[in-house]
Amino acid sequence: MTRLIGKADRSETPASTPKPIILETQGLTRHFGKVTAVNNISISVEEGEIFGLLGPNGAGKSTVIKMLTTLLPASAGKATLAGYDITHQSMAVRRVIGYVPQALSADGSLTGYENLLIFAKLYEIPSKHRERYIKEILAFMGLADATHRLVRNYSGGMIRKLEIAQSILHQPQILFLDEPTVGLDPLARTQVWQLVQKLCTDFGTTIFLTTHFLEEADNLCDRVVIMQRGEEITKGTPKDLKASLDKPNATLDDVFIHYTGDQLVSGVNYRDTARTRRTAQRLG
């Protein structure tokens, strides 16, 4: 996938050198009538990191992502992505991001190739390059053998890979993943996370994700923010947050329970995946 995503060269940047901030919010807030879904969220994300937004159902995680991807206007506060303001430069923001929502975005009545062709047209990829780019990205995702198979016959993990492929055809600087492994079996979850990690470590893509699987967030995320009832409760690296508990062998689950008093709970096909994601989306 050399054309779509150029491999990051970090050899000239010492580990101690601060990375550029690619995403920043200041007091980001969203009201729905009298209900405050997100209240005064201020975060920053460094270029090339995997950043996790954690919280129980209804914490406001999906609302944050929808504001950052310009699908939902903020009621107050501001945010910039790659230097673009989400309110005043929304079209520029959309050109530099990829977004994989909770809701099923692949069309089961089309093949994997046909789904990607639609997105290639939306991204205005020149027609003479589309076929090659699509084949490259399907191979990168491990879906080359399923290129011309109807998506309704894909497994849940294959569908998720296809949706990620859809979101990175245009080589985004930031990829948003809203509960990327919801409804997937353990093997499929592992495969999806391996791809996400490869996008970040090998190609320099910044990842902003929400997840219910805390041990995965612990292993994958450079930094996390924990939300509850629309507010930021705590943030930091998983290592620092676990150390703050002064508890031997503390886990990110322990951190989550400590700060929220709650606990997150963690082989499917197209229909099962669609149903599971609809439920997750409804719960927030």
N, C-alpha and C positions, 0 to 999 in steps of 0.2 A: 504494500500500500504506500509506495514511495511518493506518488504524486499527491495523494490526498492529505497525508500527514507526514511532514518532514521530521525525521528523528531529531530529538533535542540534543544539543551539544552543551553539556554542563561542565566540561573539563576545565574551562577557564574561570569558573566561578567557585571560589573557596566556600566550603560548607558554612563558615561563620558569617559570610556576607549576606546581609538581609536581602530577601527577594522582593521584587516590585509587588505592590499591592494591585491586584487586578479587579477586585470587587470590594466595595466598601458601602456600608449603610450607616446612616446617622438618624436615630430616632424614628426609624421606619414603623409606621402605624397603619392599621386598617380597621375601620368600623363597619359593621353591618347594622344599620339602624342604631339602636342603643347598645348593641353588643360590640365589645372590643375584641376582635379576633387576634390581633397582633398589636402589642403595645410597646413602643419605644425601643425597638431592636437596633442595636449598634454593633456591627461586626465588620471584620476585615478578612479577606482571603488573599493569600499570597499566590503569585503566579506558579503554576505547576504542582500545587498541593492537592491532596484529597481532604476535603472539608466536610464534616458530618453535622447534620442538624438532627438532634435526637429529642424525643418527647413522647408522652402518651397520646392516645387518640384524642383529637380535639385540641391539641396544644397550639396549633397554628402553623405547623411546619409547611403544609401544602400551600397555605395562604402566603407565606413568605416567598416560596418559590414562584407562585403565580405573579406576585408583584415584581420580583426580580426579572422574570421573563416577559414583562410588560403585558401579561394577560389580564391583570387586575390593577387598577390604579391605586396608589397609596392615598390614604386619607391625610397623612401628615408625614413629615420627615423626607429624607432624600436618599438616593442610592446611585452609585456609578458603577458601570461595568466596562472595563478596558478603556476608561476615560470618558465614556458616554453616559449621560444622565438618563435614567429610565423614564422620566416624565417628559422631558423636552427633546430627547433624541431617541425615541423608542425604535424607530426603523433601523438606526445604526446599531442599537443594542441587539436587535434580532439577527443582524448579519453576523455577529461574532459569537452567538450562543447556539448550543444544541439543547434540546429538551425532550426527555422521555418521561411522560406523565404516568400517574398510576393507572388511569383509564387506558384500556386497550386501544392502541393507535394503528395497528396493522389490520388490513382488510382480509378476512379469511377467505373471501371469494376470489381473491387474486393470488398469483404466485409470488414468491419472494422477489423475483426479478421485477414483476409488474409493480409491486409496492414501492420498490426503490426507484423505479422509473418515474413514478409520480413525484417523488421528492426531488429527484434530479431536475425535473422541469420546474418545480417550485423554487429551487435554488438557482435557477437559470444557468445550469451547467450546459455549455455548448453541446448541441446534439451530436456532433461528430465525436465527442469524448464520452458520452454517457455510458455506452455499452462497456467500454473498457473500465471506467471508474467503478461501475456497479459490480463487475466481475471481480475486480481487485478487492473491493470491500467485503463481498460475500466470502471470498477466500480467506481474508483476514479474520472474519468472524467464524470460520469453520462451517460455513453454510454452502459451499460450492456444490455439493452433491444434491442440495435441495433447491437449487436455483429456480427450477421450473415446476416445483411442487406447490400445490395449493396450500396456503398458510393455515387453512382450517385443519390440515393434516400434520401440522408441525406440533412438536411437544412444547410445553410451556417455556422451557429453556431456549429452544430454537426461536420462539416468538420474541422473547426478550432480546436475544442477540440481533434479530432482524430490526427491532425497534431502535436499538442502539446504532445499528448501521444506518438507519434512516436519519438519525440525528447528527451524524458526523460526516455525511457526504460532502458538506461544504467546508470542512476543516474548521470547526469552531474553536475559539480560544477557551471557552468555558462550556462544559457539559453539565447540565442539570439532570439529576436522576431522582425521581420521586418514588421511593420505595421500590428500587429496581429488582429486588428478589422476592417480592410478595407473591405467594402462591406457588413458588417453585420448590421442587424437592431438593434435598441437600446436594446432590451431584450437580444439578443445574445451577444452584446458587453458587457453588464453587467455581464453575466454569464462567459464569457472568462476572464474578469478582476478579477472576484472573484476567479477563479482558479489560475490565475497568482499570486494574492496576497497570496493565501493559500500556494502555492509552496514556496514563500519567507518567510512568517511569521511563518508557521508551520514546514517547512522542511529545511529552511536555504539555499535554492537555490538562487544564485545571478542572477538577471534579468537585461539584457541589451536590451532596446527596442527603436524602433522609433515609433512615432504615430503622426497622424494629429489632434487627439482629445485633445485639450489643457486642457480642464477642467478635463479630465481623468488623464492626466499627472500631473496636479496640485494635484489631490487627491491621486494618487498612488505613484508618484516618490519621492524618498528621495532627489535626486539631478538631475539636468538637464543641458545639454549643448545646446545652440542654435547656429545653423550653418546657414551660408548664403554664396552662391557662393564658397563652398568648404572650408570656413574658420570658425574658432570658433569666435563667436561674444561676447558671455558672458556665464557664467556658475554659478551655485550655487543652493541652495535649492529654491524651489518655493516660500517659505515664504520670504526669504531674497531678492530675485529678485523683488517680488511685493513691498516690503518695500522700495526698492531703487528708486521707481518712485515718492515717496512723493505724492501719489494720494490716496484719501480715497477709500476703497473697490476695490483696483486694482486687476485685474485678471491676469492670466498667458497670456491670449490673449492680454491684455494691454502691458505686458512686451514684448511679441513677436513683436507686432506692433511698439513699441518704438525702439527696436533695429534693426529691419529689414525693417520697412516701409511697411510691407506686412501683409497679414492676411491669416491664414490657413482656408480652408473650409473642412468641414467634409463630411424585410422578403425576403430573397433571397435563391435560390437553388444552386445546383452544377454548372449549366451553368452560372448563374448570377455571382456567386462568382468567377469562373474562368475568366470571361470577365473583371470584376472589377479589379481583381488583375493584369491581364495582362496590363491594362491601367495604374495602379499605378506603376507597375514595369518599364514601358516604360518611364514614367515621372520622375522617380528617387525618 
